[in-house]
Amino acid sequence: MTLETDLLIDRRRLKRRLLLWRLLAVAAVAVVAVVVIGKSSAGRGEHVARVTVEGTLISERKTIKALESVLEDPSARAVLLMVNSPGGGVAAGEAIHDLVERVAAKKPVVAVMGATAASAGYMISLPAARIYAHNSTLTGSIGVLLPTGEVSGLLRWLGITDETLTSGPLKNVPSLTKPMSEQGRAVMQALIDDLYDQFVAMVAKGRKMEIARVRELADGRAYTGRQALALGLIDAIGVERDARAWLAAERDVPTALPARDVRSDTLRDRLFGDDAEGLFGGIVKTLLSQSVSLDGGWALWQPGLYRQ
């Protein structure tokens, strides 16, 4: 054989091998697809939807998508809202709260609190028909804060000056480089007070309490689950099993129905996110939230800020 003939034979052998591996890859993908579709189809029967809310509520997009899917799913007989969050942005908490309220108007929702369900984490639990917590759960912390800071003294020491042109005296409030004026402080306090009033109204509606009573409890402090129960901020001490028993007894949702986790994110979303919401994006956003940018009020439990 000539050299060219040998090369041609080797090339054909290589092509056949590549074709074989490609066919195997396609078959593997097909098998995975069948398994995934089979699992999905198996979960289409009646079930109890389990929606988990964890960590700081920076953006509501993923939880909103999960709740919307439950709202539109006729096979979801009830919802277990599993909350383990110290709170977060007021706007994020409000958006989730309002959608939980919409879901609760169509099917029973029970909130089950984990180690922490404070501030906005407590806010999103309020529309539930029943709220469970551990004795040691940290909850409550009804209040709003706006983190800020000011380093003009350090800048003067370094010989650095700052000049910012604004359209009005309150456009640059709060500022990292200038002390807050009394007028600016009053405006910022008015914003916080209004957000606080909205939070208090949510608690009064969800817990069927008088506004005055809620204000007595809403000084920003956190409560243990046992304290919250005595104060009427939750309904019972218990876990998911107790929530399922209550749903069976009071809402005719059998305990035999499977509980299915509802997720709307992928692995890539959980790590990076597409809107600064993933693991790494969330860390960066949380760090940036400690600056003086006006990024909305926060309903966030920060134990160092409160003394009982």
C-alpha positions as a LaTeX table, in Angstrom:
\begin{tabular}{lrrr}
\hline
Residue & $x$ (\AA) & $y$ (\AA) & $z$ (\AA) \\
\hline
Met1 & 0.00 & 0.00 & 0.00 \\
Thr2 & 1.02 & 3.54 & $-0.66$ \\
Leu3 & 1.27 & 6.16 & 2.08 \\
Glu4 & $-1.79$ & 7.99 & 0.74 \\
Thr5 & $-3.88$ & 4.79 & 0.90 \\
Asp6 & $-2.86$ & 4.21 & 4.54 \\
Leu7 & $-3.79$ & 7.76 & 5.46 \\
Leu8 & $-7.17$ & 7.41 & 3.76 \\
Ile9 & $-7.94$ & 4.18 & 5.65 \\
Asp10 & $-6.92$ & 5.73 & 8.98 \\
Arg11 & $-9.11$ & 8.75 & 8.29 \\
Arg12 & $-12.14$ & 6.55 & 7.59 \\
Arg13 & $-11.53$ & 4.60 & 10.80 \\
Leu14 & $-11.34$ & 7.86 & 12.77 \\
Lys15 & $-14.60$ & 9.08 & 11.23 \\
Arg16 & $-16.35$ & 5.85 & 12.19 \\
Arg17 & $-15.11$ & 6.18 & 15.77 \\
Leu18 & $-16.28$ & 9.79 & 15.96 \\
Leu19 & $-19.67$ & 8.79 & 14.59 \\
Leu20 & $-19.95$ & 6.06 & 17.23 \\
Trp21 & $-19.15$ & 8.48 & 20.08 \\
Arg22 & $-21.63$ & 11.01 & 18.71 \\
Leu23 & $-24.37$ & 8.38 & 18.60 \\
Leu24 & $-23.56$ & 7.33 & 22.17 \\
Ala25 & $-23.71$ & 10.97 & 23.30 \\
Val26 & $-27.10$ & 11.47 & 21.63 \\
Ala27 & $-28.39$ & 8.27 & 23.23 \\
Ala28 & $-27.17$ & 9.41 & 26.66 \\
Val29 & $-28.93$ & 12.77 & 26.28 \\
Ala30 & $-32.11$ & 10.96 & 25.20 \\
Val31 & $-32.00$ & 8.71 & 28.26 \\
Val32 & $-31.51$ & 11.69 & 30.58 \\
Ala33 & $-34.39$ & 13.52 & 28.90 \\
Val34 & $-36.68$ & 10.50 & 29.33 \\
Val35 & $-35.78$ & 10.26 & 33.03 \\
Val36 & $-36.33$ & 13.97 & 33.61 \\
Ile37 & $-39.62$ & 13.99 & 31.73 \\
Gly38 & $-40.70$ & 10.87 & 33.59 \\
Lys39 & $-40.00$ & 12.50 & 36.95 \\
Ser40 & $-41.77$ & 15.65 & 35.87 \\
Ser41 & $-44.79$ & 13.70 & 34.73 \\
Ala42 & $-44.82$ & 11.74 & 37.97 \\
Gly43 & $-45.11$ & 15.01 & 39.90 \\
Arg44 & $-48.07$ & 16.34 & 37.97 \\
Gly45 & $-50.64$ & 14.69 & 40.19 \\
Glu46 & $-52.15$ & 16.42 & 43.18 \\
His47 & $-49.52$ & 17.49 & 45.66 \\
Val48 & $-48.53$ & 20.08 & 48.24 \\
Ala49 & $-46.13$ & 22.66 & 46.82 \\
Arg50 & $-43.13$ & 23.49 & 48.97 \\
Val51 & $-41.65$ & 26.95 & 48.29 \\
Thr52 & $-38.42$ & 27.67 & 50.16 \\
Val53 & $-37.21$ & 31.21 & 50.83 \\
Glu54 & $-33.68$ & 31.39 & 52.20 \\
Gly55 & $-31.07$ & 34.07 & 52.77 \\
Thr56 & $-31.22$ & 37.82 & 52.43 \\
Leu57 & $-34.07$ & 39.02 & 50.21 \\
Ile58 & $-32.16$ & 41.13 & 47.72 \\
Ser59 & $-34.36$ & 40.48 & 44.71 \\
Glu60 & $-37.71$ & 38.76 & 44.57 \\
Arg61 & $-37.56$ & 37.43 & 40.99 \\
Lys62 & $-36.91$ & 33.72 & 41.66 \\
Thr63 & $-39.38$ & 33.45 & 44.53 \\
Ile64 & $-41.98$ & 35.33 & 42.49 \\
Lys65 & $-41.53$ & 32.86 & 39.61 \\
Ala66 & $-41.91$ & 29.91 & 41.99 \\
Leu67 & $-45.07$ & 31.35 & 43.57 \\
Glu68 & $-46.56$ & 32.24 & 40.20 \\
Ser69 & $-46.05$ & 28.67 & 39.01 \\
Val70 & $-47.88$ & 27.43 & 42.11 \\
Leu71 & $-50.67$ & 29.94 & 41.57 \\
Glu72 & $-51.22$ & 28.63 & 38.04 \\
Asp73 & $-50.89$ & 24.94 & 38.95 \\
Pro74 & $-54.31$ & 23.38 & 39.67 \\
Ser75 & $-52.66$ & 20.20 & 40.97 \\
Ala76 & $-51.06$ & 22.09 & 43.88 \\
Arg77 & $-53.64$ & 21.67 & 46.64 \\
Ala78 & $-51.78$ & 23.76 & 49.23 \\
Val79 & $-48.50$ & 25.57 & 49.79 \\
Leu80 & $-45.82$ & 25.15 & 52.42 \\
Leu81 & $-43.84$ & 28.40 & 52.62 \\
Met82 & $-40.53$ & 27.45 & 54.22 \\
Val83 & $-38.86$ & 30.63 & 55.47 \\
Asn84 & $-35.29$ & 30.91 & 56.71 \\
Ser85 & $-34.32$ & 34.54 & 56.15 \\
Pro86 & $-33.15$ & 37.51 & 58.24 \\
Gly87 & $-35.06$ & 39.81 & 55.87 \\
Gly88 & $-33.77$ & 42.16 & 53.21 \\
Gly89 & $-35.09$ & 44.85 & 50.91 \\
Val90 & $-38.50$ & 46.25 & 51.77 \\
Ala91 & $-39.56$ & 46.25 & 48.12 \\
Ala92 & $-38.51$ & 42.60 & 47.70 \\
Gly93 & $-40.39$ & 41.65 & 50.87 \\
Glu94 & $-43.48$ & 43.56 & 49.79 \\
Ala95 & $-43.53$ & 41.90 & 46.34 \\
Ile96 & $-43.29$ & 38.41 & 47.83 \\
His97 & $-45.84$ & 39.26 & 50.55 \\
Asp98 & $-48.36$ & 40.46 & 47.98 \\
Leu99 & $-48.00$ & 37.35 & 45.83 \\
Val100 & $-48.26$ & 35.03 & 48.84 \\
Glu101 & $-51.48$ & 36.91 & 49.61 \\
Arg102 & $-52.76$ & 36.20 & 46.08 \\
Val103 & $-51.87$ & 32.53 & 46.38 \\
Ala104 & $-53.54$ & 32.35 & 49.82 \\
Ala105 & $-56.76$ & 33.68 & 48.29 \\
Lys106 & $-56.93$ & 30.57 & 46.05 \\
Lys107 & $-55.39$ & 27.77 & 48.13 \\
Pro108 & $-54.25$ & 27.33 & 51.73 \\
Val109 & $-50.77$ & 28.57 & 52.59 \\
Val110 & $-48.92$ & 27.58 & 55.75 \\
Ala111 & $-45.64$ & 29.27 & 56.70 \\
Val112 & $-43.02$ & 27.18 & 58.48 \\
Met113 & $-40.17$ & 29.20 & 59.93 \\
Gly114 & $-36.64$ & 27.92 & 60.26 \\
Ala115 & $-33.84$ & 29.32 & 62.41 \\
Thr116 & $-34.62$ & 32.90 & 61.36 \\
Ala117 & $-37.69$ & 34.52 & 59.83 \\
Ala118 & $-37.25$ & 38.12 & 60.85 \\
Ser119 & $-38.10$ & 41.54 & 59.45 \\
Ala120 & $-38.91$ & 41.06 & 55.74 \\
Gly121 & $-38.66$ & 37.31 & 56.41 \\
Tyr122 & $-41.53$ & 37.76 & 58.86 \\
Met123 & $-43.34$ & 40.11 & 56.45 \\
Ile124 & $-43.62$ & 37.48 & 53.70 \\
Ser125 & $-45.10$ & 34.98 & 56.19 \\
Leu126 & $-47.97$ & 37.22 & 57.22 \\
Pro127 & $-50.58$ & 36.25 & 54.57 \\
Ala128 & $-50.32$ & 32.55 & 55.51 \\
Ala129 & $-53.39$ & 30.95 & 57.05 \\
Arg130 & $-51.17$ & 29.61 & 59.81 \\
Ile131 & $-47.58$ & 30.33 & 60.90 \\
Tyr132 & $-45.38$ & 27.74 & 62.61 \\
Ala133 & $-41.97$ & 28.32 & 64.18 \\
His134 & $-39.49$ & 26.57 & 66.43 \\
Asn135 & $-39.26$ & 27.66 & 70.05 \\
Ser136 & $-35.83$ & 29.04 & 69.18 \\
Thr137 & $-36.74$ & 30.69 & 65.86 \\
Leu138 & $-35.76$ & 34.35 & 65.71 \\
Thr139 & $-38.66$ & 36.26 & 64.20 \\
Gly140 & $-40.40$ & 39.62 & 64.44 \\
Ser141 & $-37.87$ & 42.47 & 64.13 \\
Ile142 & $-40.64$ & 44.62 & 62.65 \\
Gly143 & $-38.95$ & 47.76 & 61.41 \\
Val144 & $-37.02$ & 49.46 & 58.61 \\
Leu145 & $-33.49$ & 50.82 & 58.34 \\
Leu146 & $-31.46$ & 52.76 & 55.78 \\
Pro147 & $-27.71$ & 52.10 & 56.14 \\
Thr148 & $-25.50$ & 55.09 & 55.46 \\
Gly149 & $-22.11$ & 56.54 & 56.36 \\
Glu150 & $-20.01$ & 59.65 & 55.97 \\
Val151 & $-16.21$ & 60.05 & 55.62 \\
Ser152 & $-15.73$ & 63.81 & 55.09 \\
Gly153 & $-13.41$ & 64.00 & 58.10 \\
Leu154 & $-11.13$ & 61.34 & 56.64 \\
Leu155 & $-11.15$ & 63.08 & 53.26 \\
Arg156 & $-10.14$ & 66.40 & 54.85 \\
Trp157 & $-7.29$ & 64.63 & 56.66 \\
Leu158 & $-6.14$ & 63.20 & 53.34 \\
Gly159 & $-6.46$ & 66.59 & 51.64 \\
Ile160 & $-9.24$ & 65.42 & 49.31 \\
Thr161 & $-12.24$ & 67.59 & 48.45 \\
Asp162 & $-15.50$ & 66.56 & 46.85 \\
Glu163 & $-17.70$ & 68.67 & 44.59 \\
Thr164 & $-21.05$ & 67.33 & 43.41 \\
Leu165 & $-23.41$ & 69.45 & 41.33 \\
Thr166 & $-27.09$ & 68.76 & 42.05 \\
Ser167 & $-30.44$ & 70.07 & 40.88 \\
Gly168 & $-31.59$ & 70.63 & 44.46 \\
Pro169 & $-30.33$ & 70.53 & 48.05 \\
Leu170 & $-31.80$ & 67.08 & 48.71 \\
Lys171 & $-30.66$ & 65.33 & 45.54 \\
Asn172 & $-27.39$ & 64.18 & 47.11 \\
Val173 & $-28.86$ & 62.91 & 50.38 \\
Pro174 & $-27.47$ & 60.77 & 51.88 \\
Ser175 & $-23.90$ & 61.47 & 50.80 \\
Leu176 & $-20.70$ & 59.59 & 51.55 \\
Thr177 & $-18.62$ & 62.76 & 51.45 \\
Lys178 & $-20.78$ & 65.39 & 53.15 \\
Pro179 & $-22.44$ & 65.54 & 56.60 \\
Met180 & $-26.21$ & 65.17 & 56.49 \\
Ser181 & $-28.13$ & 68.40 & 57.01 \\
Glu182 & $-31.05$ & 68.60 & 59.40 \\
Gln183 & $-33.36$ & 68.98 & 56.41 \\
Gly184 & $-31.86$ & 65.92 & 54.74 \\
Arg185 & $-32.11$ & 63.90 & 57.95 \\
Ala186 & $-35.79$ & 64.84 & 58.29 \\
Val187 & $-36.50$ & 63.76 & 54.71 \\
Met188 & $-34.73$ & 60.42 & 55.16 \\
Gln189 & $-36.54$ & 59.81 & 58.45 \\
Ala190 & $-39.87$ & 60.55 & 56.76 \\
Leu191 & $-39.09$ & 57.87 & 54.15 \\
Ile192 & $-38.26$ & 55.33 & 56.83 \\
Asp193 & $-41.37$ & 56.23 & 58.84 \\
Asp194 & $-43.62$ & 55.74 & 55.82 \\
Leu195 & $-42.08$ & 52.34 & 55.02 \\
Tyr196 & $-42.46$ & 51.41 & 58.69 \\
Asp197 & $-46.14$ & 52.38 & 58.63 \\
Gln198 & $-46.65$ & 50.11 & 55.62 \\
Phe199 & $-44.98$ & 47.21 & 57.44 \\
Val200 & $-47.09$ & 47.78 & 60.56 \\
Ala201 & $-50.25$ & 47.77 & 58.44 \\
Met202 & $-49.25$ & 44.41 & 56.92 \\
Val203 & $-48.76$ & 42.92 & 60.38 \\
Ala204 & $-52.08$ & 44.32 & 61.62 \\
Lys205 & $-53.92$ & 42.84 & 58.63 \\
Gly206 & $-52.15$ & 39.48 & 58.62 \\
Arg207 & $-52.35$ & 38.90 & 62.36 \\
Lys208 & $-55.73$ & 40.60 & 62.83 \\
Met209 & $-54.32$ & 43.01 & 65.41 \\
Glu210 & $-54.99$ & 46.62 & 66.26 \\
Ile211 & $-52.46$ & 49.06 & 64.79 \\
Ala212 & $-51.66$ & 50.39 & 68.27 \\
Arg213 & $-50.86$ & 46.91 & 69.52 \\
Val214 & $-48.58$ & 46.21 & 66.57 \\
Arg215 & $-46.69$ & 49.44 & 67.20 \\
Glu216 & $-46.07$ & 48.34 & 70.78 \\
Leu217 & $-44.37$ & 45.20 & 69.46 \\
Ala218 & $-42.71$ & 46.79 & 66.43 \\
Asp219 & $-39.69$ & 48.53 & 67.95 \\
Gly220 & $-37.26$ & 46.56 & 65.81 \\
Arg221 & $-36.47$ & 43.82 & 68.29 \\
Ala222 & $-36.48$ & 40.17 & 67.39 \\
Tyr223 & $-38.48$ & 37.60 & 69.35 \\
Thr224 & $-37.97$ & 33.89 & 69.87 \\
Gly225 & $-40.67$ & 31.62 & 68.52 \\
Arg226 & $-41.94$ & 31.04 & 72.04 \\
Gln227 & $-42.16$ & 34.79 & 72.71 \\
Ala228 & $-43.79$ & 35.42 & 69.34 \\
Leu229 & $-46.45$ & 32.80 & 70.10 \\
Ala230 & $-47.32$ & 34.45 & 73.41 \\
Leu231 & $-47.56$ & 37.83 & 71.65 \\
Gly232 & $-49.77$ & 36.55 & 68.82 \\
Leu233 & $-47.16$ & 37.06 & 66.09 \\
Ile234 & $-47.29$ & 33.36 & 65.12 \\
Asp235 & $-49.90$ & 30.62 & 65.56 \\
Ala236 & $-48.06$ & 27.58 & 66.87 \\
Ile237 & $-44.77$ & 25.90 & 67.61 \\
Gly238 & $-44.15$ & 23.18 & 65.09 \\
Val239 & $-42.44$ & 21.92 & 61.94 \\
Glu240 & $-43.54$ & 20.77 & 58.49 \\
Arg241 & $-45.15$ & 17.64 & 59.88 \\
Asp242 & $-47.39$ & 19.77 & 62.10 \\
Ala243 & $-48.25$ & 22.02 & 59.16 \\
Arg244 & $-49.32$ & 18.99 & 57.11 \\
Ala245 & $-51.45$ & 17.70 & 60.00 \\
Trp246 & $-53.18$ & 21.10 & 60.25 \\
Leu247 & $-53.81$ & 21.18 & 56.49 \\
Ala248 & $-55.39$ & 17.72 & 56.71 \\
Ala249 & $-57.58$ & 18.61 & 59.69 \\
Glu250 & $-58.61$ & 22.13 & 58.71 \\
Arg251 & $-58.32$ & 22.34 & 54.92 \\
Asp252 & $-58.98$ & 18.74 & 53.84 \\
Val253 & $-55.52$ & 18.34 & 52.27 \\
Pro254 & $-54.52$ & 14.70 & 52.96 \\
Thr255 & $-51.14$ & 14.04 & 54.53 \\
Ala256 & $-50.72$ & 11.23 & 51.97 \\
Leu257 & $-50.29$ & 13.79 & 49.18 \\
Pro258 & $-46.60$ & 14.20 & 48.28 \\
Ala259 & $-44.83$ & 17.49 & 48.98 \\
Arg260 & $-42.98$ & 18.77 & 45.93 \\
Asp261 & $-40.26$ & 21.42 & 45.99 \\
Val262 & $-40.86$ & 24.25 & 43.56 \\
Arg263 & $-37.73$ & 25.73 & 42.03 \\
Ser264 & $-37.39$ & 28.25 & 39.24 \\
Asp265 & $-33.61$ & 28.55 & 39.04 \\
Thr266 & $-30.81$ & 26.56 & 37.47 \\
Leu267 & $-27.37$ & 25.75 & 38.87 \\
Arg268 & $-25.96$ & 28.69 & 36.91 \\
Asp269 & $-28.58$ & 30.99 & 38.45 \\
Arg270 & $-27.75$ & 29.77 & 41.95 \\
Leu271 & $-24.03$ & 30.47 & 41.46 \\
Phe272 & $-24.04$ & 33.62 & 39.36 \\
Gly273 & $-27.63$ & 34.67 & 38.62 \\
Asp274 & $-28.60$ & 36.82 & 35.66 \\
Asp275 & $-29.60$ & 39.83 & 37.76 \\
Ala276 & $-26.95$ & 39.96 & 40.52 \\
Glu277 & $-29.00$ & 37.44 & 42.49 \\
Gly278 & $-26.79$ & 34.36 & 42.53 \\
Leu279 & $-24.37$ & 33.31 & 45.25 \\
Phe280 & $-21.52$ & 35.53 & 44.06 \\
Gly281 & $-23.71$ & 38.33 & 42.75 \\
Gly282 & $-25.65$ & 38.36 & 46.00 \\
Ile283 & $-22.47$ & 38.75 & 48.05 \\
Val284 & $-21.37$ & 41.71 & 45.94 \\
Lys285 & $-24.83$ & 43.31 & 46.09 \\
Thr286 & $-24.97$ & 42.85 & 49.86 \\
Leu287 & $-21.60$ & 44.53 & 50.27 \\
Leu288 & $-22.62$ & 47.39 & 48.02 \\
Ser289 & $-25.84$ & 47.83 & 49.98 \\
Gln290 & $-23.75$ & 48.99 & 52.92 \\
Ser291 & $-22.74$ & 52.11 & 50.99 \\
Val292 & $-24.75$ & 55.30 & 51.00 \\
Ser293 & $-26.45$ & 54.74 & 47.66 \\
Leu294 & $-30.20$ & 55.22 & 48.02 \\
Asp295 & $-31.23$ & 51.67 & 47.17 \\
Gly296 & $-34.50$ & 51.49 & 49.10 \\
Gly297 & $-35.16$ & 50.79 & 52.75 \\
Trp298 & $-34.19$ & 47.52 & 54.36 \\
Ala299 & $-36.27$ & 45.34 & 56.62 \\
Leu300 & $-33.33$ & 43.33 & 57.86 \\
Trp301 & $-32.59$ & 41.83 & 61.25 \\
Gln302 & $-29.20$ & 43.11 & 62.44 \\
Pro303 & $-28.67$ & 41.96 & 66.03 \\
Gly304 & $-25.91$ & 44.46 & 66.68 \\
Leu305 & $-28.31$ & 47.35 & 66.24 \\
Tyr306 & $-30.80$ & 46.36 & 68.94 \\
Arg307 & $-30.44$ & 46.13 & 72.68 \\
Gln308 & $-33.23$ & 44.69 & 74.77 \\
\hline
\end{tabular}
